[in-house]
Amino acid sequence: MSTASLFKWRHFLPEIILLNVRWYCRYSLSYRDLEEMMQERGVAVDHSTINRWVLKYAPKLDKRIRPHLKPTNDSWRVDETYIKVKGVWKYLYRAVDFQGNTLDFMLSAKRDAKAAARFFRKVLKAQHTQTPRVITVDKNAAYPIAVETLKGDKIIDKETQLRQSKYLNNTVEQDHRHIKRIVKPMMGFKSFNSARRTLSGIEVMNIIRKGQVNGIAQGDSVSQTKFIEALFGIAV
């Protein structure tokens, strides 16, 4: 999709739209915070408009960044954290490798073996992951069932080791903090779909922050910004 058609009828420059999407998904800001910040810069945009931008472009950022991610290793750390949607707790499955690099993520309404198996399949389909040598999880009884199901379906090797150890899973539990810090000012999501779309942008910005993009150094915010604009075909 061309840049012109992607941002058609938006009435704002693509650079302004992406700036708001980046900031909302990267920092602990509310939509009203961004509305005020734009006003200070002479840009009158309603917070509801910024919300629509995030819901539309955050998933596209997630999709476009995938081919540019560095390969991860074969030692998985898997865990789920809680996200409130319409006043009800849902489950955000997340996986990192032993170095803390994000493998993938998935929002789920349920926390059971079927959801865990579905998440493992999603991780394996990612372009930057590889078949696990070892999967470290907590004491959730759903994980052994999910792993055995995948082994039975020959999706993962029978030699793949499952370790249930809360201590060894500290890496992914610490990584949850970056996501929760961004989600906290949002005070919950109105719908499952809006949560799923917004979280995809938050996770992607966390991936960029950790330096998982080829050719973009960790902490190089200028290069990261230019990379995102280039993904959407904006001249830099």
URJO-V533304 format. One record per residue. N is the residue number from 0. RES is the residue in one letter. PHI is phi in degrees with one decimal (* if undefined). PSI is psi in radians with two decimals (999 if undefined). NEAR is the number of other C-alpha atoms within 8 Angstrom. Layout:
BEGIN
n->[N:N]
res->[RES:RES]
phi->[PHI:PHI]
psi->[PSI:PSI]
near->[NEAR:NEAR]
END
This chain:
BEGIN
n->[0:1:2:3:4:5:6:7:8:9:10:11:12:13:14:15:16:17:18:19:20:21:22:23:24:25:26:27:28:29:30:31:32:33:34:35:36:37:38:39:40:41:42:43:44:45:46:47:48:49:50:51:52:53:54:55:56:57:58:59:60:61:62:63:64:65:66:67:68:69:70:71:72:73:74:75:76:77:78:79:80:81:82:83:84:85:86:87:88:89:90:91:92:93:94:95:96:97:98:99:100:101:102:103:104:105:106:107:108:109:110:111:112:113:114:115:116:117:118:119:120:121:122:123:124:125:126:127:128:129:130:131:132:133:134:135:136:137:138:139:140:141:142:143:144:145:146:147:148:149:150:151:152:153:154:155:156:157:158:159:160:161:162:163:164:165:166:167:168:169:170:171:172:173:174:175:176:177:178:179:180:181:182:183:184:185:186:187:188:189:190:191:192:193:194:195:196:197:198:199:200:201:202:203:204:205:206:207:208:209:210:211:212:213:214:215:216:217:218:219:220:221:222:223:224:225:226:227:228:229:230:231:232:233:234:235]
res->[M:S:T:A:S:L:F:K:W:R:H:F:L:P:E:I:I:L:L:N:V:R:W:Y:C:R:Y:S:L:S:Y:R:D:L:E:E:M:M:Q:E:R:G:V:A:V:D:H:S:T:I:N:R:W:V:L:K:Y:A:P:K:L:D:K:R:I:R:P:H:L:K:P:T:N:D:S:W:R:V:D:E:T:Y:I:K:V:K:G:V:W:K:Y:L:Y:R:A:V:D:F:Q:G:N:T:L:D:F:M:L:S:A:K:R:D:A:K:A:A:A:R:F:F:R:K:V:L:K:A:Q:H:T:Q:T:P:R:V:I:T:V:D:K:N:A:A:Y:P:I:A:V:E:T:L:K:G:D:K:I:I:D:K:E:T:Q:L:R:Q:S:K:Y:L:N:N:T:V:E:Q:D:H:R:H:I:K:R:I:V:K:P:M:M:G:F:K:S:F:N:S:A:R:R:T:L:S:G:I:E:V:M:N:I:I:R:K:G:Q:V:N:G:I:A:Q:G:D:S:V:S:Q:T:K:F:I:E:A:L:F:G:I:A:V]
phi->[*:-71.0:-61.3:-61.1:-74.2:-65.6:-108.7:-63.0:68.4:-86.5:65.5:-134.9:-61.7:-54.7:-61.4:-68.1:-62.8:-66.4:-59.4:-68.2:-63.7:-61.6:-64.9:-64.3:-84.4:-105.7:-119.7:-81.5:-127.1:-93.7:-63.5:-69.3:-58.8:-67.0:-57.7:-67.4:-64.0:-69.5:-60.5:-62.0:-98.2:80.5:-113.6:-91.5:-139.4:-77.6:-61.6:-68.1:-68.3:-62.1:-58.0:-65.0:-61.0:-61.8:-64.4:-84.9:-97.4:-61.4:-63.4:-68.2:-63.4:-58.5:-67.6:-76.1:-81.0:-53.3:-66.8:-102.0:-85.0:-70.5:-63.1:-102.6:-94.7:-99.0:-109.9:-94.1:-120.5:-121.5:-160.8:-126.9:-125.7:-98.4:-130.5:-87.5:-127.4:53.0:80.3:-118.7:-74.3:-114.5:-123.4:-101.3:-76.7:-139.8:-139.9:-130.5:-88.8:-69.8:-90.1:91.2:-76.3:-68.7:-90.8:-172.3:-153.7:-161.2:-85.9:-134.0:-77.0:-122.8:-124.7:-144.7:-64.6:-64.8:-66.0:-63.1:-64.6:-63.4:-66.7:-58.2:-62.7:-63.3:-61.0:-66.4:-80.7:-62.6:-71.9:-104.1:-106.8:-137.2:-58.3:-73.8:-84.3:-145.2:-120.8:-102.3:-134.2:-88.8:-86.5:-58.3:-66.9:-72.6:-65.5:-58.8:-65.0:-63.0:-64.5:-64.1:-62.6:-67.7:-66.1:-64.5:-86.6:60.0:-85.8:-124.0:-69.9:-64.4:-79.3:-60.3:-93.0:-106.2:-112.9:-102.5:-146.9:-64.6:-63.6:-71.9:-94.6:-60.1:-59.2:-74.6:-65.5:-66.2:-68.0:-55.9:-59.1:-65.2:-72.1:-63.8:-63.3:-77.1:-72.3:-52.6:-65.1:-77.0:55.9:89.9:-110.0:-79.2:-148.5:-64.3:-66.5:-65.8:-64.5:-61.3:-68.0:-66.5:-62.9:-62.6:-69.5:-63.5:-65.0:-65.0:-65.6:-68.1:-61.4:-64.1:-58.1:-80.4:79.6:-89.7:-91.4:-58.4:81.6:-117.0:-75.8:-62.5:87.4:-88.4:-66.2:-66.4:-65.0:-63.0:-64.3:-64.0:-62.8:-63.6:-64.0:-65.8:-58.5:-99.3:76.4:-91.8:-64.3:-121.1]
psi->[2.28:2.78:-0.71:-0.80:-0.55:-0.61:0.29:2.43:0.27:-0.30:0.12:2.66:2.50:-0.61:-0.69:-0.73:-0.87:-0.58:-0.80:-0.69:-0.78:-0.86:-0.73:-0.68:-0.19:-0.57:2.88:1.34:2.56:2.95:-0.63:-0.58:-0.81:-0.65:-0.79:-0.70:-0.65:-0.66:-0.68:-0.44:0.18:0.31:2.00:1.85:2.34:2.60:-0.53:-0.54:-0.74:-0.67:-0.78:-0.65:-0.81:-0.79:-0.52:-0.77:-0.35:-0.83:-0.57:-0.65:-0.74:-0.79:-0.72:-0.42:-0.38:-0.79:-0.21:0.09:2.52:2.60:2.51:3.00:-3.10:0.30:1.86:2.51:2.05:2.41:2.92:2.59:2.93:2.39:2.26:2.21:2.06:0.69:0.05:2.39:2.24:3.13:2.15:1.82:2.35:2.58:2.40:2.85:-3.10:-0.25:-0.04:0.10:2.37:2.27:-0.97:-3.12:2.77:2.21:2.32:2.51:-0.40:2.78:1.42:-3.06:-0.65:-0.72:-0.73:-0.76:-0.68:-0.68:-0.77:-0.72:-0.70:-0.75:-0.76:-0.46:-0.26:2.53:-0.38:0.12:2.94:2.87:2.31:2.45:-0.65:2.46:2.07:2.20:3.09:-2.78:0.18:2.12:-0.25:-0.49:-0.81:-0.67:-0.76:-0.77:-0.74:-0.63:-0.78:-0.63:-0.70:-0.57:0.05:0.57:-0.60:2.78:2.57:-0.39:-0.17:2.23:2.35:2.12:2.14:1.67:1.99:-0.63:-0.78:-0.23:0.23:-0.53:-0.85:-0.58:-0.67:-0.63:-0.47:-0.57:-0.65:-0.66:-0.79:-0.59:-0.64:-0.66:-0.53:-0.84:-0.26:-0.34:0.74:2.83:2.65:-0.49:2.81:-0.69:-0.74:-0.62:-0.80:-0.78:-0.78:-0.75:-0.55:-0.68:-0.69:-0.76:-0.72:-0.74:-0.54:-0.68:-0.78:-0.75:-0.63:-0.04:0.57:0.01:2.32:2.24:-0.02:2.05:2.60:2.30:-0.11:1.44:-0.55:-0.84:-0.63:-0.73:-0.80:-0.64:-0.79:-0.74:-0.67:-0.60:-0.57:0.18:0.41:2.21:2.37:999]
near->[4:6:9:6:7:7:8:7:4:6:5:6:7:8:8:8:11:10:8:11:14:10:9:13:13:10:7:10:11:9:11:7:8:13:13:8:8:11:10:7:6:6:7:7:9:7:10:7:8:15:9:8:11:14:11:9:10:15:12:8:12:11:7:8:11:10:7:7:11:8:7:10:10:11:11:13:14:14:12:8:9:8:9:10:13:8:6:6:8:12:13:12:14:14:14:15:14:10:6:9:11:9:13:10:11:9:9:10:6:7:9:7:10:7:10:13:13:8:11:8:9:9:12:9:7:10:7:11:13:9:8:11:9:11:13:14:15:10:7:6:6:10:11:8:9:12:10:8:9:11:11:7:7:8:8:10:8:6:5:10:7:10:8:8:10:9:5:7:14:8:12:14:9:8:9:9:8:9:11:8:9:14:10:9:9:9:6:11:11:8:8:8:6:10:11:10:13:13:9:11:16:13:11:11:11:11:12:11:9:9:10:12:12:7:4:10:8:9:7:8:6:6:9:10:8:9:8:9:13:10:10:7:8:10:5:5]
END
